[in-house]
Each structure stands twice: as C-alpha cells, then as structure tokens.
Amino acid sequence: MRAFDAIVIGAGQAGPFLAARMAAKGMTVALIERKFLGGTCVNAGCMPTKTLVASARAAHVARTAAAYGVTIPGEVGIDMKTVRSRAQTITIDARSGLIKWFGGMSSVTVIYGHARFEDPRTISVEGERLTAPRIFLNVGARPAIPDMPGIDDISYLTSTSIIELDSLPRHLVVVGGSYIGLEFAQMYRRFGAEVTVIERGSKLASREDPDISDAIADILRSEDITIRTGADGIAFARAGDDISVSVADGVADVTASHVLIATGRIPNTDDLGLDRAGVAVDKRGYIVVDDKLATNVDGIWALGDCNGRGAFTHTSYNDFEIVAANLLDGENRKLSDRILAYALYIDPPLGRVGMSEKEARASGRDLMISTRPMSRVGRANERGETKGFMKVIADASTQQILGAAILGIEGDEAIHGFIDAMNAKTPYPALKWAVPIHPTVSELIPTLLGDLKAV
C-alpha cells in the first residue's frame, strides 16, 4: 500500500489546483484521473464548445456581412473537419499544459485509472491500494439519458459526442431546451443544419424569468430554429437512415438525421464505492457536503459538479479556493458566501448574477427593478446587434443589488460590473456616479441603476 498526505480523485477544475497548492506546502499528493486531465471543461465542455461557438459566429458574420457594406462573392461554406480540428487543438493544448505542469511536481503523483473506496482512508486504483488521511473528490458529472420510448433503438448524440462530428447534420433535433442544448442548436444552425429544439417544459431556459426565456426564444427563432415547448411523450423510432422524433400530440413529428440528447447531467458517483466509505449522497446521487465542502465522513471532501452545489467551471474552481483557504491558509470561507453567476453562450450571450426577479419577489423584500432594451445601447447599435435587454433588481431598503441579467452583445463580460459590485456589497447609488468608458455596454450600468423603480 502506498501512503500519501492527500489523495485527489478527479482532475477537473478543482482537483489539480488543490493538489498543486498542497504540494507547494510540502505534502505528498496522489492525483487520480480516470481519463484525461482537465475534466469536462477542457475535454468536452467549455473549451471545445466555445471554440465551436466562435466558428459558428464567424460563419454568421460572414453571411450577414453585406449589411455592413462588406461583400463576399458566392456562398459561405463550412469545412466541418477544420472546425472540429480547431476545437481539438485547443483541447489538446490545454490538456498537454496540465500534463507538463504536473510533470514538474516531484511531490504530486498522477495516476490514471478508476478509483474506488475500500474504506474511508483507502482507495483502490486498478488493483493498487493507496491511503491518505485526507481525500478529495472532484469526479464531475456526465450527460443524463432520460428513459424515453425508442431511445435505445437509435443512435443519439450527447454534449460529449457531438463535438466529435466532422460532417454537418442535415437536420439536428435537440431534445432539451436548457443551456447546453440551446448553444448547440444555434451553433449547428449557423453551420448550416436545419435545427429543431424540443423541450418538455413550457419555456426554454426554465430557470430564467419569463421575459428572458421569451427573448431567448425570439433570438433563436429569428435564425430559423424551430422551437417546440410543452412537448410531452417524446418518442423515437428508426426511419431508414434517419430518426423519427414524435410527441404525444403529434405536433412535433420530425424526421432527423441526428438527435442530440441535452436533458441535464448526473454526477459520476455511482461507481466510486462511496457506500464502503460511508459517504452520504442525495436522491439524485450528488455527494452531500456542508458549507465548507466537507462530507459526512471526517477527512473526505467533495468539490465541483459532483456535490450539486454548482455546475460550472468557475464554481468548481471556487470550491478549490474555499477548501484551500480553510485547510491551508487558516481562513473561514463558506459556500454560502458565494454569489452565483453564469452565462448562456448563445449569440448574443446571457450574463446572469444573483437572484432572478421571481426569486427576489419570493423573498418578500421591497424591490426596485429597471430594464433597458439593447436597442437603447449605443455599442449595440453601432455593432448592429440590438437583440435582448438589460435588467437589474435591487433591495429598496438596503440599496443592495440582488440580481442582474444582460441578454445582449457582450453580456457575458458586461455582467461583471454587477458581479463585482455585489461581491463588494456596494450600495447601488454609489455606482450611479461612476464614469464609464464610451462606447461600451457597461457604460449603461449607471443609467440602468438610475432608472430603478419600486415595484
């Protein structure tokens, strides 16, 4: 049996950085990874998908160039092999960087294989037994496959496998109208495929306020993406070389060349032997953690997607920051201090932070709300991209910003003005006197705050 000061299982966006911090403190660390360093973000998530989004936007800009006085002879073509190769290169470069980084750390041992608990202090990896007083789980999540009639009879894509396509689908049906599905829907429409989105719920991006959900749908429909919500009884059947997708009422009967299942994710916790360690999971399989990311078993922590407390690269990295600060730096950081922010990378993107209007109203606070269409933002007009709107919600009593959304050009960047103010607990009137740079999207933040009205 090999003994270490710490064992990290999973090399996503928390584990590697935690291993490096502990190594810098003189600890010996085993970093165990089943497949690739970098986890979902590097290998099947953020990096390859946002690279594909960039290629799709380039195609869209080229097709609409005439509106800007730029003429391109002939039709805009898509070379999917080059598109795929570009995304693969970004991923491989990032993964190789991690391999090189850990290759230079003498006190970190990288072990590839499937880790399982034998007991709360012992891990087995491909027959080898390891032990440590501290064990950290950063095992991530994978696409969830729903139980739908006929799904086992067809070949379908997931968010992991679709990025390997090197040819263009004739007609892509996306089952699931949330963030991952919508990004791929717009992406492949811009590549030139016919695209249909089928969503069981009544709205796309259902966690958003209805005005944002409706605006997202309008953006996608404007690019000739067919959207079918309220689709109960989704079923599949082979139709020669194609796939028939139907719903109970027959309205969305579609013959697709490809089907993407984008109906959520499940944690990679079912084959770790957690029961042997006594680690508690909830009914969905997520590892239960406290406010400092500790499990119910002393000496075991869970970070990243597998704990159900955040589903983003940045929240996983923040989990690392919390654990490292508390264990290595003597601080007292907590999950409950985190203000959640995220983006939806359709084009234009949605940047979101804090409470939605629905959540704020449910809190019982006295609220102030302000909205502004992107058509009244100079930068958006100059760029010819005026879809979407800005929205901010504040507490009338404390003058604290409770939440904000920017669905529009550069919304994923401009939202950071609100993120920073909320983390600094800056009363919104203080921002009204900022002198922002013109012309930008962010310059409208003081104006937006100045228009706050009681509701």
C-alpha positions in Angstrom: 0.0 0.0 0.0 1.3 3.5 -0.9 0.7 6.2 1.6 0.2 9.9 0.8 -0.7 13.0 2.7 -3.7 13.5 0.5 -5.5 11.8 -2.4 -7.4 13.8 -5.0 -9.8 11.8 -7.2 -10.7 13.6 -10.4 -8.6 16.1 -12.3 -11.3 18.7 -13.3 -11.2 22.4 -12.3 -10.8 21.9 -8.6 -8.6 18.8 -8.0 -5.4 19.8 -9.9 -5.2 23.2 -8.4 -5.8 21.8 -4.9 -3.1 19.1 -5.5 -0.6 21.8 -6.6 -1.4 24.0 -3.5 -0.9 21.1 -1.2 2.3 20.1 -2.9 3.6 23.7 -2.5 3.1 23.2 1.2 5.3 20.2 1.2 2.6 17.5 1.1 2.7 14.3 -1.0 -0.4 14.0 -3.1 -1.8 11.3 -5.4 -3.9 12.8 -8.2 -6.1 10.1 -9.7 -7.8 10.6 -13.1 -9.9 8.0 -14.9 -9.4 9.5 -18.4 -8.0 13.0 -19.2 -6.6 15.8 -17.1 -8.7 18.9 -17.2 -12.1 17.3 -16.7 -15.2 18.3 -18.6 -14.2 21.9 -19.2 -11.0 21.2 -21.1 -12.0 18.0 -22.8 -15.8 18.1 -23.6 -17.2 21.3 -22.2 -16.2 25.0 -22.1 -13.0 25.0 -24.2 -14.1 22.8 -27.2 -17.7 24.1 -27.3 -16.8 27.8 -27.1 -14.3 27.2 -29.8 -17.1 25.7 -31.9 -19.3 28.7 -31.0 -16.6 31.0 -32.3 -16.5 29.1 -35.6 -20.3 29.4 -35.9 -20.2 33.1 -35.2 -17.6 33.6 -37.9 -20.0 31.9 -40.3 -22.9 34.1 -39.2 -20.8 37.3 -39.5 -19.7 36.3 -43.0 -23.3 35.6 -44.1 -24.5 38.9 -42.8 -21.5 40.9 -43.9 -23.5 42.7 -46.7 -25.4 44.6 -44.1 -22.1 46.2 -43.0 -21.1 47.0 -46.6 -18.8 44.0 -46.9 -19.4 41.8 -49.9 -18.4 38.2 -50.1 -18.7 36.5 -53.5 -20.6 33.3 -53.5 -22.0 31.3 -50.6 -20.2 30.9 -47.3 -19.0 27.3 -46.9 -18.3 25.3 -43.8 -15.4 22.8 -43.5 -16.5 20.7 -40.5 -13.3 18.8 -40.5 -11.4 22.1 -39.9 -13.9 23.2 -37.4 -13.5 20.0 -35.4 -9.7 20.1 -35.7 -9.5 23.6 -34.4 -11.6 22.6 -31.3 -9.4 19.5 -30.8 -6.2 21.6 -30.9 -7.5 23.9 -28.2 -8.3 20.9 -26.0 -5.1 19.1 -26.6 -3.0 22.1 -26.0 -4.8 22.8 -22.6 -4.5 19.1 -21.6 -0.8 19.0 -22.6 -0.2 22.1 -20.5 -1.6 20.3 -17.4 0.5 17.2 -18.1 3.6 19.3 -18.4 2.7 21.2 -15.2 2.3 18.1 -13.1 5.3 16.5 -14.7 7.4 19.2 -12.9 6.0 18.5 -9.5 8.0 15.9 -7.6 5.5 15.6 -4.8 2.5 15.0 -6.9 2.0 11.5 -8.4 -0.5 11.4 -11.3 -2.2 8.0 -11.5 -4.6 7.1 -14.4 -7.3 4.6 -13.6 -10.7 4.0 -12.0 -10.6 4.9 -8.2 -12.9 3.1 -5.7 -13.1 3.3 -1.9 -12.2 0.3 0.1 -12.8 2.1 3.4 -12.8 5.8 4.4 -9.0 6.0 4.2 -8.2 3.5 1.4 -8.5 3.8 -2.3 -8.0 1.1 -4.9 -6.9 2.0 -8.4 -6.6 -0.8 -10.9 -5.6 -3.2 -8.2 -3.2 -0.8 -6.4 -4.1 0.4 -2.9 -3.5 3.9 -1.7 -4.1 5.5 1.6 -4.3 9.1 3.0 -5.8 10.9 5.9 -7.4 13.4 3.5 -9.3 12.5 0.4 -10.9 15.0 -2.0 -13.5 14.0 -4.6 -13.6 16.1 -7.9 -15.2 13.5 -10.1 -17.6 15.7 -12.1 -20.8 14.7 -14.0 -21.9 13.3 -17.3 -24.8 13.7 -19.6 -28.1 12.3 -18.3 -30.0 10.0 -20.7 -33.8 10.0 -20.0 -36.0 7.0 -20.2 -37.9 7.8 -23.4 -39.7 5.3 -25.7 -37.4 4.1 -28.5 -34.3 5.8 -27.3 -32.4 2.5 -27.0 -33.2 1.8 -30.7 -31.5 4.8 -32.1 -28.0 6.3 -32.3 -28.0 9.6 -30.5 -25.5 12.3 -29.6 -24.7 13.8 -26.2 -22.8 17.0 -25.5 -19.6 14.9 -25.3 -20.0 13.0 -28.6 -21.4 15.8 -30.7 -18.1 17.8 -30.6 -16.5 14.9 -32.4 -18.7 15.4 -35.5 -16.7 16.2 -38.7 -19.7 16.3 -41.0 -22.7 18.6 -41.0 -26.1 17.1 -39.9 -28.9 17.6 -42.4 -31.4 18.1 -39.6 -30.4 18.2 -35.9 -33.1 17.7 -33.3 -32.1 18.9 -29.9 -34.1 17.3 -27.1 -33.8 19.7 -24.2 -34.2 23.4 -24.1 -31.7 24.4 -21.5 -28.3 26.0 -21.7 -26.2 23.2 -23.3 -28.9 22.3 -25.9 -29.5 25.9 -26.9 -25.8 26.6 -27.5 -25.6 23.6 -29.8 -28.8 24.4 -31.5 -27.7 27.9 -32.6 -24.2 26.7 -33.4 -25.3 24.0 -35.8 -28.0 26.2 -37.4 -25.2 28.7 -38.2 -23.1 25.9 -39.6 -26.0 25.3 -42.0 -28.0 22.4 -40.5 -31.8 22.6 -40.1 -32.4 22.6 -36.3 -35.4 21.8 -34.2 -35.5 22.2 -30.4 -38.0 20.0 -28.4 -38.5 21.0 -24.8 -40.9 19.2 -22.4 -41.3 22.4 -20.2 -43.4 25.4 -21.1 -40.3 27.7 -21.6 -36.7 27.5 -22.8 -34.1 28.0 -20.1 -36.7 27.5 -17.5 -34.7 28.8 -14.5 -34.8 32.2 -16.1 -37.5 34.8 -15.7 -40.2 34.5 -18.4 -39.2 37.8 -20.1 -35.6 36.4 -20.5 -36.8 33.0 -21.6 -39.1 34.6 -24.2 -36.3 36.8 -25.5 -34.0 33.8 -25.9 -36.7 32.0 -27.9 -37.1 35.1 -30.1 -33.4 35.2 -30.8 -33.3 31.6 -31.8 -36.4 31.8 -33.9 -35.0 34.8 -35.8 -32.3 32.4 -37.1 -35.0 29.9 -38.3 -34.6 27.5 -35.4 -37.8 25.6 -34.8 -38.8 25.5 -31.2 -41.4 23.2 -29.7 -42.2 23.6 -26.0 -44.6 21.7 -23.8 -43.7 18.5 -25.6 -44.9 15.6 -23.6 -44.5 12.0 -24.6 -41.3 12.3 -26.7 -40.5 9.1 -28.5 -38.0 7.9 -31.1 -38.1 5.4 -33.9 -35.7 4.4 -36.8 -36.8 5.7 -40.2 -34.4 4.2 -42.6 -31.1 6.1 -42.2 -32.9 8.8 -40.3 -34.7 9.1 -36.9 -38.3 9.9 -36.3 -39.0 12.1 -33.3 -42.5 12.4 -32.1 -44.5 13.8 -29.2 -47.8 12.6 -27.8 -50.0 15.2 -29.6 -48.2 14.7 -32.9 -47.4 18.3 -33.4 -43.6 17.9 -33.4 -43.3 14.8 -35.6 -39.8 15.4 -37.1 -37.5 13.3 -39.2 -34.0 14.0 -38.1 -30.6 12.9 -39.4 -29.1 13.4 -35.9 -30.6 13.7 -32.4 -28.8 15.5 -29.5 -30.0 14.5 -26.0 -29.4 17.5 -23.8 -31.7 16.9 -20.8 -29.3 17.5 -17.9 -26.3 15.9 -16.2 -25.8 13.3 -13.5 -22.9 13.1 -11.0 -20.1 10.5 -11.6 -20.6 9.0 -8.1 -22.3 5.7 -8.8 -19.2 3.6 -9.1 -16.8 5.0 -6.5 -17.7 2.7 -3.7 -19.0 5.6 -1.6 -21.0 3.2 0.5 -17.8 1.5 1.6 -16.6 4.8 3.0 -20.0 5.7 4.4 -20.2 8.9 2.3 -23.8 10.2 2.0 -25.4 11.1 -1.3 -28.8 12.7 -2.0 -31.6 11.1 -4.1 -30.0 12.3 -7.3 -26.6 10.9 -6.5 -24.9 14.1 -5.5 -22.5 14.0 -2.6 -23.9 15.8 0.4 -21.5 18.5 1.7 -21.6 21.2 4.4 -20.9 24.9 4.0 -17.1 24.1 3.8 -17.5 21.2 1.3 -16.8 18.5 3.9 -18.9 15.3 3.6 -20.4 13.5 6.5 -17.2 11.4 6.8 -14.3 13.1 8.6 -11.4 13.7 6.2 -13.4 13.5 2.9 -14.4 16.5 0.9 -16.3 16.8 -2.4 -15.7 19.6 -4.9 -17.1 20.6 -8.3 -20.1 19.2 -10.1 -20.4 16.0 -8.0 -21.6 17.9 -5.0 -24.6 19.5 -6.7 -23.7 23.0 -5.3 -22.6 24.4 -8.7 -22.4 23.2 -12.2 -19.8 25.5 -13.7 -16.1 25.6 -14.2 -15.9 28.8 -12.1 -17.9 27.3 -9.2 -15.7 24.2 -9.2 -12.6 26.4 -9.1 -14.2 28.4 -6.3 -14.7 25.1 -4.4 -10.9 24.6 -4.6 -10.4 28.2 -3.3 -12.7 27.6 -0.4 -11.1 24.3 0.7 -7.5 25.6 0.2 -8.2 28.8 2.1 -9.7 26.9 5.0 -7.3 23.9 5.2 -4.0 25.6 4.2 -4.4 29.3 5.0 -6.4 29.3 8.2 -9.3 31.2 6.8 -13.0 30.7 7.3 -14.6 30.7 3.8 -18.0 29.2 3.1 -20.1 28.2 0.2 -23.0 30.3 1.4 -20.9 33.4 0.8 -20.8 32.7 -2.9 -22.9 34.8 -5.2 -23.8 32.6 -8.2 -23.1 34.0 -11.7 -23.1 32.3 -15.0 -23.6 32.8 -18.8 -25.5 31.2 -21.6 -23.3 31.3 -24.7 -25.8 31.7 -27.4 -25.2 34.8 -29.5 -25.9 37.4 -28.1 -25.0 35.8 -24.8 -26.8 36.0 -21.5 -24.8 37.0 -18.4 -26.6 36.4 -15.1 -25.8 37.0 -11.4 -27.7 36.7 -8.2 -31.5 36.4 -7.9 -33.9 36.3 -10.7 -37.0 38.5 -10.4 -39.1 35.5 -9.5 -36.7 34.6 -6.7 -36.5 38.2 -5.5 -40.2 38.6 -5.3 -40.5 35.3 -3.4 -38.0 36.6 -0.8 -40.6 39.2 0.4 -38.2 42.2 0.0 -39.3 45.6 -1.1 -37.9 45.6 -4.7 -36.8 48.1 -7.3 -36.4 46.9 -10.9 -35.0 48.5 -14.0 -34.8 47.3 -17.6 -33.4 48.7 -20.8 -33.6 47.2 -24.3 -30.3 46.7 -26.1 -31.7 48.9 -28.9 -31.1 51.8 -26.5 -27.4 50.9 -26.0 -25.0 52.8 -28.3 -22.5 50.0 -28.6 -25.2 47.6 -29.7 -26.5 49.9 -32.4 -23.0 50.6 -33.7 -22.4 46.9 -34.0 -25.8 46.3 -35.5 -26.6 43.8 -32.7 -29.6 45.1 -30.8 -31.4 41.9 -29.6 -32.0 41.4 -26.0 -32.2 43.7 -22.9 -30.6 44.6 -19.6 -32.2 44.1 -16.2 -31.3 44.8 -12.6 -33.1 44.1 -9.3 -32.3 45.9 -6.0 -33.5 45.9 -2.4 -35.2 49.2 -1.8 -34.4 49.1 1.9 -30.7 48.1 1.9 -29.9 49.5 -1.5 -28.1 46.3 -2.3 -28.2 44.8 -5.8 -29.9 41.5 -5.6 -29.5 40.3 -9.2 -28.9 41.3 -12.8 -29.1 40.0 -16.3 -27.7 41.2 -19.5 -29.0 39.3 -22.6 -27.2 41.1 -25.4 -24.0 41.8 -27.1 -21.1 41.3 -24.7 -23.5 40.5 -21.9 -21.1 37.8 -20.6 -18.5 40.5 -20.0 -20.6 43.5 -19.0 -22.3 41.5 -16.2 -19.1 41.6 -14.3 -19.8 45.2 -13.3 -22.7 43.8 -11.3 -20.8 40.8 -10.1 -18.1 42.9 -8.6 -20.5 45.4 -7.0 -22.5 42.6 -5.4 -19.4 40.9 -4.0 -18.1 44.2 -2.6 -21.6 44.9 -1.2 -21.6 48.3 -2.8 -24.9 50.1 -2.5 -26.3 50.8 -5.9 -26.4 54.6 -5.6 -22.5 54.6 -5.4 -22.4 53.2 -8.9 -24.6 55.9 -10.4 -21.6 58.3 -10.1 -19.2 56.1 -12.0 -17.7 57.5 -15.2 -17.6 54.5 -17.6 -15.9 54.3 -20.9 -17.8 55.2 -24.0 -18.9 53.5 -26.2 -19.4 50.2 -24.2 -22.2 48.1 -23.0 -21.0 48.6 -19.4 -21.5 52.3 -19.7 -25.2 51.8 -19.4 -24.9 50.2 -15.9 -25.1 53.6 -14.1 -28.0 54.6 -16.3 -29.8 51.3 -15.7 -29.4 51.8 -11.9 -30.6 55.4 -12.2 -33.8 54.1 -13.7 -34.7 51.8 -10.8 -38.3 52.0 -9.8 -40.2 50.5 -6.9 -42.5 47.5 -7.7 
